[in-house]
Amino acid sequence: MIYNHLGASGIRVSQLSLGSWVTFATQVDEAKAAALMRQAFDAGVNFFDNAEAYAGGAAEAIMGRALKKLGLRRASYLVSTKFFWGLHDGPNEKNTLNRKYLLQAIDGSLQRFGLDHLDLIYCHRPDPGTPIEETVRAMSDIVSQGKALYWGTSEWSAEQVMQAWSVAERYGLHKPRMEQPQYNIFTREKVEREFARLYREIGLGLTTWSPLASGLLTGKYASGVPQGSRASLPGYEWLKERVLMPERVEAVRRLAPLAADLGATVGQLAIAWCLKNPHVSTVILGATSSEQLAENLKAAELVTKLEEPVMAEIERLAAPPAAR
């Protein structure tokens, strides 16, 4: 396992990490979560990603109990959470990044995790209703209090990230160190173009999610939505439109022979493609079985095979018909 610095920070994260979105509590119970985390950790994974909103807080509680069950040294792993949507319907408890919510949210997450601090915390979405200075000060205070070590953002624009960084710079506050955007062969604009100057100017690190485009890049949606997949779950109907886009389904079919020639699956090819980007600190994986996790972890072995001719062929095969 390769360990990358999280942008310009001193902390290092495994190039592959394990996330809990959709899976923990929804598809994976506590025992299975612990088994997957142990498998990942034994393979070198040191970062486990979470969020307050995942399964209404249950994903945090499951991950916390799993960590306790596994008995891992606290210094040997990193754990994260994200704040924005909240768990209650009060006017200061949902869809906000105001100071009251953030300072209460971190305490709630720590209680569910059963930990005295988290390593990474994120503002899960931007909040135009709260002054950016208020959010930055609150996140910085959480770090100053020792309840988290680093803070960052998720799905913010480059302009918003830069505004937050500039506020922190102006007032001597803890700066946002990382962003968590979606990144895969089909979703690339933010990581490859919009954030380009932020890598140079502020040393932004990336903990990217959805390398398989919600499973589309595994090829399992080639004939529709299989039972038990994410797009078949209640509450995730919105995924169907994304994973059943005909031009993308066809692109996955075109990529399959190339992956096979490399001795890999399309999913492994897609994950390795993300790892090739030098600005990506870690790629967050999701898994519901030991076999699935093992397959995805093997993607790291494929990176050295993705030389320029192969990367160019991936570009050609993944492009829409009009661009090929």
N, C-alpha and C positions, 0 to 999 in steps of 0.2 A: 504494500500500500504506500502510495506517495502522500506526503503531508505538505500542503501548501499554506503559505502565510495568508491570512485573511486580509487581502489588500495590503496596505502599508502598515498594518498592526503587527505586533509581535507574536500573536497567537497563531497556531497552525492547526488546520483542519484536514481530515482525511479527504482525499479527492472524491471519494464516494461516501455518502452518508445515508442515514435511514430516517424517513419521515413517517408521520402518523396520520396525515390527512386522509379521510374517508375510511382507512383501514381500522385503526384502533377504535374499539367499542362498536363500530358498525359492522366490520367484517372479521375482526380479530379480537378474541377475548384476552384476558389478562395472562393466562398461561401461554397462549400462542405468542402474544406480544413479547413476553420474557424470552421465549425460545428464539424468536427472530432477532431480538436485540443481542442475545448471547452469540448467535451465529455471526451477526454483523461485527460485533466487537472482536470475536476471535479471528475474523478476517482482516482486522486492522481498522475498522470503522471507529472513529472516536467522537462523532457528532450525531446527536439524535434531535430531530426537529419536531416542534409541536406548535400549538396555538391555543389560546384561551377558548376560541370559538369551536374548535374541533370537537364534535360530538357533545357540545354544550358543556365543556369542561371535563368530560369523562376521559378523553384521550390523555389529558395531563395526569389525571389520577391514576390511570392504568400504567402510564409510563413511569410515574413515580414509584408505584408499588413494585413494578418490574425491576427497577433499578435497585430497590431495597432487597428484593428477593435474590438478585444476582450477586449482590455484595461487592460491586465494583468500587475500587478506590475512587473517591470523588475527584481527585486530580487527574484521573486517567480518561475522563470523558468530558464532553461538552454537551450541554442541553439548552434548548432555546424555547421561547414562546413568543407569541405575537398578540398585540392588543389593538382593538378598534371596535369590533361588533358588539362586544359585551355579552353578558349572560342574563341580563334583566331588562325590563322595558322602561325603566325610569328615564326622565329627560336627560340626566347626566350619567346614564349607565349603558347607552348603546350608540353606536355609530358616531363615536367622538374620540378625540384625543385631548380632552381638557385635563387640567391638572388633577381635579378631584377624581375623575375616573381612573387615570393612569396610576396614581399613588395607591388607590384601593385595588386596582387590578393586579398589580405586582404582588401585593400581599395575598390575594386570593389564589394566584397561581402558585406561589411558594407553599401555601398550605396544601393545595392539591398534590403538588409534587412531593411534599415532605422534605424539602431542601431548604437550606438557609440562604442560598443564592442561586441565580441562574447565570449561565455564561454569556448568552446572547439574547437580547430582547429587541423586538421590532415593532414599529408602528405599522400595523397590518395593511392599512390603506391611508391615503392622505385625508385630512379633515379640513375642508375650506371654511368651516364654521368656527374654528379655533385659531387664534393668532399663532403663527409659527413660533414666535418667541416663547409663548406659554408652553407649547408642546416640547420644544427643545430644552427648556429649563426643567420641566418635569422629568424628562428622560435622563437628563444629566444628573439631576438630584438622586434618582434611583441608583445610578452608578456610584455617585459620591457616598451614598448610604451603604454601599457594599451589597445591595440586593441583586445587582447584575454587574457584569464586568465590561461589556461592550453593548452599545445600542446602534440600531440601524433602522432601515425602512424596508417596506415590501410593496412593490407595484407603485412606487412613486415615479414621477417624471424626473428627468435630469434637472430641470429647472427647480423643482421642489426640493430635491436632495441638496442642490447647491445653495438654496436659500437657507435650509436648516444648517448646513455646514458653516455658512457665512455668519449666521447669528451666533453659533457656538464660538467661532473664531473671534468675533467682535467682543463677546462678553467673557471669554476665558472659560467656556463650558466644555463638557465632554462632547466631542464631535461624533456625528454618525459615521460608523466605520464600514458598514456593509449594507447592501441592498439585496433583496430576495425577489428577483423577477422570474417569470416563466421564460424558459429557453429550450427550444428544440429546433429540429430541422425546419418546421413550419412556422415558428414564432421566433423572430430574430431581430427585428428592428431596434428594440430598446437596447439589447445587449451589444449588438455589433455596431450600431451607428449613434443612437441617441446618447448613450453613456460614454462614448469614446473619449471625450475630453476629461471626464471625471477620473478615469484610471490614471491619467497623467497628472492632473491638477490637484487631486485630493487623495489619491491612492485608494479609491473605492474598491472594496472586495465584493465578490458575488457568491451567494449560496443559492444556486438556481434550482427551480422546481419544474416538474412535468417534462423530463427528458423524453418520455415516450408519448407525449401529447395525449395524456389521459388514457393511454393504452392503445391508441390508434397505431403507433409505430411498432407494435408487436405483430400486427397483421391479424389480430383476433376479430376485428370488426369487418373483415373482408366480405363476409356473407351476412351481415346484419349484427344485431346486438345479442351476444350470447348471455344466457341466464347466469347470474352471479357476478357479471362484470359491473364496473362502476356505473356505466350508462344505464344499467337495468335497475339500479337501486332507487327506491322511493326518495324523492327530493332531489335526485340528480338527473331528472329528465332533460335539463338544459344541456347536458353533455351529449345527448344523442345527435343534435344538429352538428356539433363540432366534430364528432368522431365518424359521422356518416357522410361528410362532404365528399361527393363522388370523385373530384379531382385529387383529393388527398388519399382516398382509399386506393385509387389507381396508382398513385405515386409509390405507395407502400408495396404494391404488387411489383412495380418495376425495380424497387430496391432489393427485393428478396433474392434474385439470382446473384447480385453482387455480394450480398452478405454471405450467401452459401459458398461462393468462390473463395471467400476469406476464412471459411470454416466457422462462421458465426451465424447467429439469428439476426433478423432485422432489428429486433430490440437491442441486442448487444451493439450492433452497428450504430444505432441512434445514440446510445449512451456514450460510446467511445467518441462519436462526432462531437458531442458537447465537451468532453474532456480535452479535446484538441485545442479549445479556445484558451489561450494563456491567461485571460482575465477571469476565468471561472475558478474560484477557490475550491468549491465543492459542488457536486451534482447530487441532489437529494433523490433517493430511490424510495419507491413504495413497494410493499410486497405483502401478500396474504399467505404465502406458503414458503417452506424451506427451499423447495425446488426453484421457485420463482426468484427468490433472493439470491440463491447460488448462481443461477443463470445470469442475473443482472450484474453481480459482482465480477463475473468473469469478463465483463466488458473492458475492464482496465487492461487486460492482457492484449486487447485488440488495437490499442492506441498506436503502437509502433508500426502497425501495418497500414495505417491511414496516411500514406505519403501523398504528395501533391497530386499525382495522377488519379488516385482513388478519391481524394476529396473533390477533385474536379468532376469526376464521374457521378459522385453523390449529388453535387449541385445540378448536374444535367438531368439526372433521373428524378429528382425531387421537384424540379421546376414545373410550373403549369404548362400545358401544351403550347400556349402562345409564346412562352419564353424559351422553349427548347429548340 
